[in-house]
Amino acid sequence: MTDVTTTQSVKQTDNLVPGEFKALGPVPPYVGDEIIVMRCAETINEIFTDWTTRSKLGDNSYLPFDVNAPIELPRRSSMLKSYTLDPPITETGKIASKMMAREICDRRATPSVIICSPDFASVETAHLIKSYIGEHCGKIQIEPELSTLHKAAHVFFSPETFKTLGYGIDQKIPLAPVSDGVSLSDLVSRIKRAFYELTSKVENALLIVDPLSMMIISSLFHPIKIRTETSVELQRLRSLSSYPSVSNFTCFRSGGQNGAVSFNSNSLRIF
């Protein structure tokens, strides 16, 4: 799509060249039309591959074995199976989430809505950011079509359960979930379509997604090739090594003909 008009934030950053180092010092505040896309905080299985064994995780047991392990875990059915497929974030990940929230506040970029994948790590990250910002932050909107973790979909917490845990989840009806067994090329197309659909009518939104989804959305703006001839899991491993905890980039909306919307982006930022 061809840009017709350019928003304030695009003009504000039109002199930035992707990939160049920027000067030290305070960054300019946002003007309200930005969309931030962020990877979720680090999960415990990224740091301790044997964490379920070391913590003696079971239906009635969990022992934090390291200061970076979560102090406690919400109870769910089949604890071992569920947390193996859908792990929590680490204590360091919680700190990083709050640091990200502080920067969002410093840049006056309070999200009108936080849109996140349904995996526990993404929702935890969203909840911590929302809790830090406070009442002025928009609600958390869980969108299954942003997820690449379909093998874990049957163990995800429901929005109702998140609400009982004190998470500020929007009760709107989400996009239809994607079933397991989807091909990588189809998955890439669905996530790209979901991104444009979800961001077409919102401003100053924050998207928090799993690492592979982050890589797929990033490929819309940066020269990143998704190798669709390979497996989902192989690309997931690639995304884990390419996108550290809470790495993020910002999209700048531009108007298009007949109400169409296109986006520009600044360089990927490793927080």
C-alpha positions in Angstrom: 0.0 0.0 0.0 1.2 3.5 -0.7 1.4 6.1 2.0 -0.7 9.2 1.4 -0.3 11.1 4.7 2.3 10.9 7.3 1.6 11.1 11.0 3.5 13.2 13.6 5.5 10.3 14.8 6.8 9.4 11.4 7.9 13.0 10.8 9.5 13.0 14.3 11.7 10.1 13.3 12.2 10.6 9.6 15.9 11.3 10.2 16.5 8.0 12.0 18.3 5.4 9.9 17.4 1.8 11.0 20.4 0.0 12.5 22.4 3.2 13.4 23.4 3.9 17.0 21.5 6.8 18.5 22.9 9.5 20.8 22.8 8.9 24.5 20.2 10.8 26.5 16.5 11.1 26.9 14.4 9.7 24.0 11.6 11.9 22.7 8.1 11.3 24.0 5.5 9.5 21.9 2.7 11.5 20.3 -0.1 9.0 20.6 -0.2 7.1 17.2 2.5 4.6 17.9 2.1 0.8 18.2 4.7 -1.0 20.2 5.4 -4.7 19.4 7.3 -6.5 22.2 8.5 -10.0 22.9 7.3 -11.5 26.2 9.7 -11.6 29.2 12.0 -14.6 29.5 10.5 -17.9 30.6 12.0 -20.2 33.2 12.5 -23.0 30.7 14.8 -20.7 28.6 17.1 -20.3 31.7 16.6 -23.8 33.3 15.8 -26.5 30.9 15.3 -29.0 33.7 13.3 -26.6 35.9 10.3 -29.0 36.4 12.6 -31.7 37.8 14.6 -29.3 40.0 11.5 -27.7 41.4 9.8 -31.1 42.0 6.8 -29.8 40.2 3.6 -31.8 40.6 -0.1 -31.4 41.3 0.6 -30.7 44.9 4.2 -29.6 45.0 6.5 -26.8 43.7 9.8 -25.9 45.3 11.6 -22.7 44.1 15.2 -23.9 43.7 16.8 -20.6 42.5 16.3 -16.9 43.2 15.3 -16.5 39.5 12.6 -19.2 39.8 9.0 -18.0 40.4 8.3 -17.8 44.1 4.9 -19.4 43.5 2.8 -20.8 40.6 -1.0 -20.5 40.1 -2.7 -23.8 40.4 -3.9 -25.4 37.2 -5.0 -28.9 36.1 -2.1 -31.3 35.4 0.5 -28.9 36.8 3.5 -30.7 35.3 2.1 -31.1 31.8 0.6 -27.6 31.7 3.7 -25.7 32.9 5.9 -27.8 30.7 3.9 -26.6 27.7 3.1 -23.2 29.0 5.9 -22.0 31.4 5.9 -18.9 33.6 8.3 -16.0 33.4 11.3 -15.8 35.7 11.8 -13.3 38.5 14.3 -11.5 36.3 11.6 -11.4 33.6 9.2 -9.8 36.1 11.8 -7.1 36.8 12.4 -6.5 33.1 8.7 -6.2 32.5 8.4 -3.5 35.1 11.5 -1.7 33.7 9.8 -1.7 30.3 6.6 -0.3 31.9 8.7 2.5 33.4 10.1 3.4 30.1 6.6 3.4 28.6 5.6 5.9 31.3 8.7 8.0 30.7 7.9 8.3 27.0 4.3 9.1 27.8 3.2 6.1 25.8 0.4 4.7 28.0 -1.3 2.0 25.9 -5.0 2.4 25.0 -5.0 -1.4 24.9 -2.6 -4.2 25.5 -3.0 -7.0 23.0 -1.3 -10.2 23.8 -0.9 -13.8 22.9 -2.8 -16.3 25.2 0.3 -18.0 26.5 1.0 -17.5 30.2 4.4 -15.7 29.7 2.8 -13.1 27.4 -0.2 -12.5 29.7 2.1 -12.3 32.8 4.2 -9.7 31.0 1.1 -7.7 30.0 -0.3 -7.9 33.6 3.0 -6.7 35.1 3.2 -3.7 32.7 -0.5 -2.8 33.2 -0.1 -3.1 37.0 2.9 -0.8 37.0 1.3 1.9 34.8 -2.0 1.8 36.8 -5.6 2.8 36.1 -4.7 4.9 33.0 -3.5 1.9 31.1 -6.0 0.1 28.8 -7.2 -3.4 29.4 -5.5 -6.6 28.4 -7.0 -8.1 25.3 -6.1 -11.8 24.6 -6.0 -12.7 21.0 -5.4 -16.4 20.1 -4.5 -15.7 16.5 -1.3 -13.9 17.6 0.0 -17.2 19.1 2.3 -19.7 17.5 2.1 -22.1 20.5 -0.8 -24.1 19.3 0.4 -27.4 20.8 -0.1 -25.7 24.2 -3.5 -24.2 23.4 -5.4 -26.8 25.3 -3.6 -25.9 28.6 -3.8 -22.1 28.4 -5.5 -20.3 31.2 -9.0 -19.0 30.2 -9.7 -15.2 30.4 -12.1 -16.0 33.2 -9.3 -17.8 35.2 -7.0 -14.8 34.6 -9.7 -12.5 36.0 -9.9 -14.6 39.2 -6.1 -14.3 39.5 -6.6 -10.5 39.5 -5.5 -9.8 35.9 -7.3 -7.0 34.1 -8.5 -9.0 31.1 -11.0 -7.5 28.6 -14.0 -9.9 28.2 -14.4 -9.2 24.5 -14.8 -12.1 22.2 -11.3 -12.8 20.8 -10.4 -13.8 17.3 -11.0 -17.5 16.6 -8.3 -19.8 17.9 -6.0 -21.6 15.4 -5.9 -25.3 15.6 -2.8 -27.4 16.0 -1.2 -28.8 12.9 -1.2 -25.6 10.9 1.7 -25.2 8.4 4.4 -22.6 9.0 3.5 -20.7 5.8 -0.2 -20.6 6.8 0.8 -19.6 10.4 2.8 -16.7 9.0 -0.1 -15.5 6.9 -2.5 -15.7 9.8 -0.4 -13.8 12.2 0.4 -11.0 9.7 -3.3 -10.8 8.9 -4.2 -10.7 12.6 -1.7 -7.9 13.2 -3.2 -5.7 10.6 -6.7 -6.5 11.6 -6.1 -5.8 15.3 -4.1 -2.6 14.8 -6.3 -1.1 12.0 -8.5 0.8 14.4 -6.4 1.4 17.5 -3.8 4.0 18.4 -1.0 3.7 21.0 -1.4 0.0 21.4 1.1 -2.4 23.0 1.3 -5.9 21.5 3.0 -8.6 23.6 3.7 -11.9 21.8 5.7 -15.1 21.9 9.2 -15.0 20.3 8.2 -16.7 17.0 5.2 -14.4 16.6 7.5 -11.5 17.3 9.8 -12.6 14.5 6.9 -13.0 12.1 5.5 -9.5 12.8 9.0 -8.0 12.6 9.4 -9.4 9.1 6.7 -7.0 8.0 9.1 -4.1 8.7 12.6 -5.5 8.7 14.6 -7.7 6.2 13.9 -10.9 8.1 13.2 -14.0 6.1 10.9 -16.6 7.6 12.0 -19.9 6.2 8.6 -21.4 5.6 10.1 -24.6 4.1 11.4 -25.6 7.5 9.4 -26.6 10.6 7.6 -24.3 13.1 9.9 -25.6 15.9 13.1 -24.9 14.0 12.0 -21.3 13.4 10.9 -21.0 17.1 14.5 -21.9 18.1 15.8 -19.2 15.7 13.4 -16.7 17.2 14.5 -17.4 20.7 18.2 -16.7 19.8 17.2 -13.6 17.8 14.8 -11.8 20.1 15.8 -11.4 23.7 13.4 -10.8 26.6 11.2 -7.8 26.1 13.0 -6.7 22.8 10.6 -4.4 20.9 10.1 -2.1 18.0 7.7 0.7 17.3 5.3 1.0 14.3 4.1 4.4 13.0 0.8 4.5 11.3 0.3 6.2 8.0 -3.1 6.9 6.3 -3.9 5.3 3.0 -6.6 5.6 0.4 -10.1 4.5 1.1 -9.3 4.1 4.8 -6.5 1.7 4.3 -3.7 1.7 6.8 0.0 1.1 6.3 2.8 1.2 8.8 6.4 2.5 9.0 8.8 1.3 11.6 12.0 2.4 13.3 14.8 0.0 14.0 14.4 -3.0 16.2 15.3 -2.1 19.8 16.8 -4.5 22.2 15.7 -3.3 25.6 
